[in-house]
Amino acid sequence: MSRPLDRLNDQMRPVRIIPGFLKHPDGSVLIETGDTRVLCSAMVEERVPPFLKGSNSGWVTAEYSLLPASTETRSSREAARGKISGRTSEIQRLIGRSLRAVVDMEKLGERTIWIDC
C-alpha cells in the first residue's frame, strides 16, 4: 500500500497551526494535518456550573460537531435531529476531560472556558 506524498511508515504528516483564525472568540485555532482540518474556539464565561458555585474553582468544557459536508456523503447535523450520537458525546467528553487534566482550575477562579470544535 502506497502512502500519500510518499511518506514513510514512521513519518508524520505535515502539521500547520494557525492561531487567531476566528475574529470573535477569546481564542481560536485552525489545525491542519494532511487533509484533516480541526477548527477550535475558546470563550470565557464569568460563571461556573451550579456544582462549583462558591468553590473559587473554574471549569473547562467542550462541544464538538462534525460539519455535514466534511465526509464523503453529507451527514445531517445532530442538533437538527434533537439528539447527539454516542460518538459525538464521547468525543466531547474526551476533549473536556483531557483539558481539565492539564488546567489548574483554581487559577481560573469562578469562570468557565467553553471549547467549541
N, C-alpha and C positions, 0 to 999 in steps of 0.2 A: 504494500500500500504506500503510495507516494504522499508526501505531506505538502500542503500549500507552501509556496515560496521556498521549496527545497529545504525546509527546516529539519535539523537533526532531531532524533527522538528525545534528547535531553535538553533541547534548546527551547526557551520560552518565546512566545510571540512578542513582537514589539509592543510596548505599553506607552500610551500617551495620556497625560493627565492635564486637563485644562481647568484650573481653578477659576472661580468667579464667573462661571458660564452663564448664570441667570442674573438678571438685574435686581429683582426684588427681595429674594430671601436674604437672611443674615449671612448665609454661606451657601455655596453651590460648587459642584464639580462635575465635569464630564470625563469619564474614564473610558479609554478605548484600548482594546487588546484584540488584534485581528479584526474580524467583522463584528465583534461584540462591543456594544456601547451601553454604558450604565450612566444615567443622569441622577444625581442625588442633590437634594437641597436640605438646608437646616434652618429652622425658625425657632426662636426662643420665645417662650411664653412665661409671663411673670406669675405663674401659679403652678401648683402641683396637683396630682390626683388626691382625692379626699383622704386616702390612707396615709399620706405623707404630710398633711397639714400640721403645722406646729413642730415639725421634726428638724427644721433647718437643713433638710436634705433635698436634693433635686432628683430629677427623673429624666431618663432618655428613652424615647420610644420611637418606633419606626412604622411606616406604612409603605407597602410595596404594591406595584401594579405593573403587569406586563402590558405594553402598548398593543392594541388589537392587530396592527399590521406588522408587528415585529417577528412574526413567524410566517412560514411559507403559505399557510392558509389563515385567513383572518380569524382571530378568536374574539368573541364578543366581550365587552367589558363586564367584569364580575359585578361591579356596582349596579349595572343595569339589570342584572338578574336578581339583585337583592341579597345575595349571599356570596361571601368569598369562599374559594375552594380550600380544601385542607392543605394543598401545596402552597398556596399564597399565604395562608395563615402561618404555616411553619417557616416560610421564608421571612415573614415579618418578625416572628419570634426570634429567629436566629440572628437577624440584624440587631434587634433591640438588646438581646442578651449579650451578644458579642461586644457591643458598645458599652453597655453597663459594666461589663467586666473590666474595662480599661479606663473608665471615667471615675474620678473621685466625686461622688455625688454630694458630699458635704461641702465641697468647694463651689458647687453650683448655687448653693443657697436654695431657697424655695422657688426654683424655676424648672420648667420642662423644656427639653430640647426635642423638637419633632424632626425626625429624619424622614424625608419622602424620597423613595427610589422608584 
